[in-house]
């Protein structure tokens, strides 16, 4: 150190070391706070999940007075405790529905984060990338070519809310319609990516991605509208048109069997694990193709892998639960504000936050009798957030530009 005019002056190397140390301390504190936010989110998810399963959903004939609700919640919680202990006959459908709900929220949210990172665009999501539109088209084509009405559709068109009724149906009767929707989603994402790649001559630009997704969704929307109008004109009971409407609104009331839970979880759980394990690759992808390649990353392989996994998760949710738009846009936006742009932390955060928000939205919708209109509620929130993003000057910017 050098002494000058009774003041201690640090030499530049020492001053630089202290500054670096301070930065490391600040960074360490920031990471600790972000990790704490992730842990708190998962704790809240567990609490809200068990509260919803055991207490929130009350019988329809319950008196909605305070005393009536408290008594219904008390009886329901007691039934759940007996069910866990192997006694009583608690509603298995409720447990299955909320578990699928939690998985669906986690899947759509993490898929949105993957699309945003892969294409470096904060507006990219299963809804804007055409995955949702593809599922809608697949569902409509199945109804058009393989059914004619409720009586001849072997019960597939009808939305079943009774576990006893659905248990009598074969695996094909329960899931063929959903498989068509999943295939439609994959055809959609392949088409959008192919158009984007062709427009950019192998490169993925923000403008081309949004343009391709918008054009494809508009084209598919026109086809599904024609099919729906055909149903309205030629079906006496309007059962197929009603099925399309139910699909477009988003609905968890038809996923109530253990078999459905097992089928959905068989797709979603491995995909979520893959995303968490490979999340560090997204941190490299957002740097750009050339820089990622110089760092030794197989850009094409990991981008295709992540897109395929994100599409599979979204397609599974849309196929079984209908259209639930903008969840893949809303949650990554919130998560990025809470834990930053590091995908190793962001993916985990979106998994917990997506499941939490999906259950909360459903519970609010249930309180107002709007559980069959989930897509409208979530899309309204998503549109408002998208408008806010544009007004803040972030529309179409890179996903890592935070």
N, C-alpha and C positions, 0 to 999 in steps of 0.2 A: 504494500500500500504506500501511497505517497501523501505527505502532509502538506497542505497549502492553506495559508491564512487561517490556521487553527481549525480547519475542516478536514475531515477524512474523506479522501476521494478514492473510489475503487478503480483499479485498472480495468481496462475493457475486457480482458479475458475473465477476470473474477466477476465483473458485472454481468457478463453473458452467462456464466455458470449459474449465478443466483436467479437470473431471469428464467433460465431453463428449468431450474428446480421449482420455481413458483408455478410455471406452466404445467409441470408434471403434477404438482399438488392439486392445481385447479382441475386438471383433466381427470385425476384420480377421484376427486370429489364428485365431478360430473358423472363419471361412470358408475359410482356407487349410488347416486341418486337415480340414475336410469335403471340400474339393476333392481333397486328398491321398488320402482314403479312397476316393473314387470312382475315381481313377486306379489305385490299388492293386488295387481290385476287378476292374477290367478287365484289368489285367496278370495277375492270378491266373486269370481266366477264360481268357485266351489260353493260359497255361501248362497249366492242367488240361485244356483242350480238346485240345491237341496231344499231351499225355502220354497221354490216354485213347485218342485215335485211333491213336497209333503204338505204344503199349506195354501199355495196361492190359488190353484184351480179348484173351485168349489162346485158342488152339484148345481145343475141348472134350476132346480126347484127350491133353492135356498132363498130364504127371505133376506133381502139386501139391507136389512137393518144391521146396526153394529153388533147387537146380541146374536142375530142369526149368523152373521159371517164368522164371529168368534167361535160359535158352537160348531159350525161346519169345519172350520180350520182345525179345531181341537179333535173332532172325530176323524178327520182325514189324517192328521199326524199320528193319531193312535193306531189307525189302520195300517199306516206305513210301517210303524215300529213292529207291529205283529207280523207284517209281510216279510220284513228283514229277518225276523226270528223264525221264519218258516211256518207261521200260523196265519190264518185269515186269508182273505182274497182281495188284496189291494189291487187297484187298477194298473195292470202291467202296461197297458197302452199309454198311460201318462208318463211312466218312466221311460218307455221307448221313445215317445214323442219328444220329450225334453232332451234326451241324449242325442237324438238325431238333429234336433234344433241346434244344440251346442256344436256338434261336428260340422253342420252346414255353415254356421256363422264363421267358424275357424277356417273352413275350406275356402269359402268365397273371399274372405279377407286376405288370407295368405296368397291365394291365386292372384288377387288384384295387386298385391305387393310384388309378386313375381313378374307379372306383365309390365308393371311400371318400371321395374329394374331392367328387364330384358330389352325393352324398347326405349328406355330412358325417357319416359313420358309419364307425368303424374296423373294424366287423365285416362291412361290405358287401364282397362278393367274388363272382366268377363262380359259386361253389358256393352261397352263401347267397342270391343274387339269382335263382336258378332257371335260369340259363343252362345249367348242367351237367345239370339234370333235363330241360330241354327237348331237349338233344342226345340224351339217353338215350331219350326218348319217340320222337323222330324216327327213331332207329336201329331201335327196336322195331317201329314202324309199317311201316317199309320191309320188315323181315323178315316181318311178318305178311301184308302184302298183295301183295308182289312176289316172294316166294320161298316154297318149300315144303320144300326139303331141299337138301343139297349138290349132288345130281345135277341138280336143275332150277334152281339158282340161278346157273348159268353161272360157278360158282367164286367168287362174291362173298362168300358166307358164310364160306368157308374162309379161315383166316388164312395168308397166303402168306409164307414166309420165304426163298424162292428167287428171286433176281433173274431167272434164266432163265425161270422159270414165269410170273412176273408180266409179263415183257416180251411174252408171247404174248397178253395180254388187252388188250381195247380200252380206250380212255379211259373210256367209259361203265361198263364192267364194273368198273373199278377205283375209280370215284369217285361213282357214283350213290348208294350207301349213305351215303357221307360228306356228300353234298349234302343228303340228307334230315335228317341230324343237324344240319347248319348251319341249315336252315330251322326245325327244332324249337327251336333256341336263340333265334332271333330272335322266334319266336312267344312264347316264354317271357318274354323281357325286356319285350316290348310288353305282355303280360298283366299282369306284376307292376307295371310303371310305371303302367299304366292303373288298376289297383286302388288303388295307393298314391295316385294323383292324385285318384281319386274319393273315397276315404276322407278325404283332407285338403283336399278342395274346391280342388284346384289346387296345394296345397303339399305338399312332401315332408318328412314327419316321420320321425324315427328309428324310432319304434314301428310306424308303418304300413308302413315298408319291410320290417322284419323279419317282421312279421305276414303281409304279402302273400307274401314269399318262402317262408316256412314253409308257409303254406296251399297254395301252388301246388306246391311240391316234394312235399308229402304226397299231394296229389291225383294228381300224375304218378307218384309211386312206387306208388300203388295200381294204376293202370292198367298200368304196366310189369310189376308182379307178376302180374297176371291174364294178360297176354300170355305171360309166361315159363311160367306154369303150363300154359297151353294148349299151348305147345310141348312141355313135358315129357310131357303126356298123349297127344298126337296125333302126334308125330314119333317114328318108330321109331329113328332114329339120334341124336336129340337134338342135331343139328347147329346148329339155330337157337338153342336154349337155351345151347349152348356159346358161340356167337357173342356173345350178350348178356352172358354171364359174362365173356368176354374183354374186351368193351367196358367193363364196369363196373370192371375191375381196372386199366386203364391199361396200355398196351403200346407200346413203341417198336420192337418186333421186326418189325412189318409195314410200316414206312415205310423202305424200303431202296432205292428207285429214284430216279434223277435226275429223272424226270418228277414224282414225288411231291414231291420237294424243291422243284422249280421252281413247282409249283402252290401249295404251302404258303407259300413265300417271296413269291409274288406277292401274297398277302393280308397276310402279317405284316409284311414290311419297310416297305411304304408306310404301314401303320397305325402302326408304331412311330415313323416319321418325323413323322407328323401329331401324335402325342401329345407328342413332344419339342418340336415347334415351338409347339404351343398350350398347353404346360404352364403358362405364366404366367397363362392365363385361369383355371386352377383356383385359383390364389391369390386371385383375386377372387371366384370362386364360393363358396368356403368362408366368406366374410364374410357371406353371406346374400343372398337374392334382391333385397331392397329396396336394400341398400347397393351391391350389384353393379350394379343398374340405374342408380343415381344416378352411378356412376362411368363410365357410358356403355357398359357391356357388354350385348350382346344375350344375356340369360340363357338364354332358351329355345333359341336357335340353338346356342350353345356347349355347353349341357348335353346336348341331343339328339345333337350331333355326337360328343362325347366318349363318351357311352353307346353310340352306334352303333359307334364304332371299337373300344371295349373289348369289346363283344359279338361283333363280327366276328372279332377275334383269338381270343377264348375259344372261339367256335364252331368255328373252324378247327382249333384244337388238339384239342378234344374229338372232333371228327368223325374225325380221322385217327389220333389216339393214344389215344382212349378217355377215360374219366373220370380226371382227375388233380385231385382236390379239394384245397382249402385252400392251394394254392400262391399263389393271389391274396390270401390272408389272411396267410400267414406272412411272405412276403418284404417287403411294405410295412411291416409292424410292425418288422422288424429294420432295414430301411433308414431308417425314421423315427428310430430310436434313434441311428443312426450319423451321419446328415447333417441331421437336423432336418426340420421340416414344410414347408419351401419346396419347392413342387412343381417348380420349374425345376431343382432339383438332385435332388429325390426321384425323379422319373420316370427320369432317367438312371441313378441308383443302382439302382432296381428292375430296370431292363433288364439291367445287368451282374450284379447279385446273383442275379436269377432264373435266368439261364443257368448261372451257376456252381453254384448249389445243386442245380439239376435234374441236372446231370452228376454231381455228387458223390453224390447220392441213388441214381442209377442204378448208379454204380460200386460203392457199398456193397451195393446189392441184388444186383448181379452176383456179388460175392464170396461171398454166401450163397445163391446160386441162386434169388433171389426177384424177378427182373426182370419177371415177369408179375403181380406184386402191388404195383406202385408206388403205386396209389391207397390201399391199406391203410396203407403206410408213411407217406406224406405226410399222409394224413388223421389218423392217430394223432398225429403231431407237431402238426398244426394244432389238433386238439381239446384237446391239453394246453395249447397256447398260449392258446386261447380261454378255457379254464377259469382260467388264470393271469390273464388280462385281467379277468375278472369278479371274481376275488378281490382284485385290486388296485383295484377300484372304477372301472374304465374301460369296463365293458361298456356299449355303446350311446352313448358320448360322441362329441362331434364329432371329426372327423378332424384338425382343426387344434388341438385342445386338448391340446397336449403340453407 
